Amino acid sequence: MSQFLSRKSEVALGVAFLSFMTFAVVEMLYAFISNSLALLGDSAAMLVDACTYLCNYLAIRYTKDAGSSHLTIAGPFVSAVALTGVMIYVLIDAIGELLSSGGDGVKLQIVLIFGCANLLLDFLNLVLFYAFPEAYRAILTFTDPEALEADGGLNIRSALTHVLADTYRSLAVIASAVTSMLNHSISSSKSDAVAAIAVELPILVMCFQMVHAVSKRFLQPPPKPPLQSTLLSETGEPSAAPPSAETGQALA
């Protein structure tokens, strides 16, 4: 990755980490105040997102300094597995809410405010990641383009996956809040659960696709070192290659 692209990657990941971590802490506090399962699940997932952005940032920074390729694979793999775990937990919790006989009690105004604010935050981060179009194409078309390494690598693709997943969650939170506010016959908790289940499926697909890409990259054989055009002498210093037979005949 060029130095310019590396710098853009660090800026995008740094902004994503700070914005998501700050928002997630505030949202989790209001999730308990509003008694909203949707906000609680979203804030927990955003904490995982923020930690992922930090791992991706460190992977790019240390890879640039030390030249290690293991960090470029470990960061995206851990982030995809962590997000998958959170999404499965929220999915099970949402199904349990649907099967329960619980009623209302969710403060929908708070849920709607945080949903809209989170969507704005997602939009700002998506604009930052627009500098990496190949990462967008890899996620949205489920492909693994060769140009991806020159356009941010797996770490940018991993971070963008989390931003898109959070955008889905924001839309689900807004949809559930608006539905319950417009139709009072629909339980707010049931609406939250339905929206959560609907949004988990595409997120899980993106996570599995990310794990597949990382596994494919891990199984690739390492590149062969270039052939040396010079020979080493007994002292370890490079020496010129011995003249060929044609060269010797010409000198004679």
N, C-alpha and C positions, 0 to 999 in steps of 0.2 A: 504494500500500500504506500502511495506517495506521502510525503510529509504534509502536503496541503490537505489531502483527504483524511489523514490521521488526525490533524488538528480539527477539522470539521467534525469528525466522529467524536472526539473528546468533548467538544463544546456541546453537541447535541445530547450526548449521554449525561454530561454534568448537569445541564439544565433539566433534563428529564428526572434525574435522581432527586435534585433539590425540590422541584415542584411537586413530584408525586409523594415524597416522604412527608413534606409539610402538610399537604392536603389530606393524606391518609390519616395522620394523627388527629387532626381536627375532625375529620369525618367519623372516625371511630368513637370519639367522645359524644358526638351528636347522634350516633347510631343507638347508643344506650339511652339517650334522652328521649329520642323519638320512638323507641321500641321497634325499630325497623330491621328486619332480617336482611333486606336488600342492601341497606347501607352498611350493615356489619360485614356482610360477605364482600361487598365492594371494597371497603376499607382494608380488610384483611388481604384481599388480592392485590390492592395497590401497594401494600407494604412489601409483598413478594416482588411486585414490579420494581419498586424502588431499589431493593437489594439486588435485583437482577441488573439494573442499570449500573450500579456501582461495580458489580462483578465484571460486566462488559467493559466498563471504563478502565478498570485495572488490567484486564486482559490485553486491551489494545495498548495501554501505556507500557506494560512490562514486556509485551511482545516486541514493541518498537525499540525498547532499550536493550533487551537481552536476546532478542531473536528467537524466543521459544515458541514453538507451534502448539504445545500442549495446552496453554492457557486459552488459545483461540477456540479450542474444542471443549474444554472443561466448562467455561463460562456459559455458553449457550445450552449445553446438555443439562447442567444443574438448574438453570432457569426454567427450561421447558418441563423438567420433571417436577420442580416445585410448583409451578403454575398448574400443571395437570393435577397434582395432589389437592391443591386448594379448590379447584373447580369440581373435582369429584366429591369433596367434602360438602361444598355448597349444594351440589346436585342432590346428594342424599338427604341433606337437611331440608331442602325445598320439597322433596317428595314426602318426607315425614310431615311437613306442615300441611300439605294437601290432604293427607290421609287423616290428620287430626281433626278434632271438633272445635278447634280454637276459632275465635272470632276476630273482632277488630282491635283497636287500641294503638294503631300506628298513626303517628302525627304526620299526615301526608304533606302538609305545607313544608316541613323541614326536609322531607324526602325529595320533594320536587325542587327545592332550592339547591340542594347539594347535587342532584342529578344534572341540573342545568349548568351549575358551576363546573362540575367535573367534565361535562361535554365541552365546555369552552377551553378547559385545560388540555383536554385531548386534542382539540383542534390546533392549538398553539404548538404542541409537540409534533403533531403530524406535519405542520408546516416546516419545522426544523428538519425533520427526517425526509422532506421532499428533495433534499440535496442528494439522496441516494435512490434514484429511480429503479435500479436493478433489484434492490431489496424489496421494493413494492411489488415489482413484477414477479419475483420469486415466491412471495407469499400469496398473492392474489391468483396466480395461475398454477400454483403447486408445481413449480419447476425449479431446477437448480442451475441457473445460467453460469457459464464459465466466467462472465464478466463480473460476477458478484464479488470475487476477491478484490478486484480493483475498485469496487464501489462500496466499501465498508466492511465486507467480509461477513462471516457468520455472526459475529457479535452485534453488528448493526441490524442484521436480519432478526436476531433474537429479540433485541430491544424493540424493534418495530412491531413484532408479533405481540408483545405485551401492550404496546400503545393501542393497537387495533382491538385487542381483546378488551381493554378498558373502555374503548369507545362503544363496543357492543353492550358492555355492562351499563354504561351511562344511559344509553337509549332504553335499555330494559327498565331501569329505575324510573326514568321519566314516563315511560308508557304505563307502568303499573300505577304510578301516583295519579296520572291524569285519568286513567280508566276508573279508579276507585272514587275520585272526586266528582266525576261526571255521572257515575251510576252508583248511587248509594246502596243498591241491593247487592253489589259485589263486595265481598269482604276484602279489606285492604291486605290482610295477611295472605289470603288465597291468591290475590292478584300478584303480590310480590313473588309468591312461590311459582306461579305459572310463568311469569316473565323470566325468573331465574333459570327455570328448566329450558325455556326456549333459547336462551342465549348461551347456555353451556355447550350445546352441541357444536356450533361452529368454532368455538374457542378450543375445544378438545381436538377437533380435526386439525387446527393450525398447530397445536402443540405436538401431536403425533407426527405431523409432517416435518416439524422442526427436528424432532428426535431422529427421524429417518435421515434427514440431511446430515446431521452431525455424525450418525453412525456410518453413513456412506463415506464421509470425509475421513473418519478415523480408520476405516479399512483400506484406504488408498495407500499404496506403497510409497515410501519417502522418495523424493526426487534424487536421481543419481548425481553425484558431484561431477562438475565439468572436468574433462581430461586436461592434465597439465602439459603445457607445451615445452616445459623445461625439465631437466633432470637434476637431481640433488647429488652433489659431490659427497665424498666421504666426510667432509667437515660439516655437512648439512646446508651448505650454501648452494643456491641454484647455479647450475652451469649450463652452457649451451649444449644443445643436442649434438651427438657425433655426426660428422659429415657423411652423407650417403655415398654410395659407390660411384654414382655419376659425378658428384661434386669432387671426389678424390681423383677421378680420371681427368676432370677438367683442370685441376690444380697441377697434376703431373704434366 
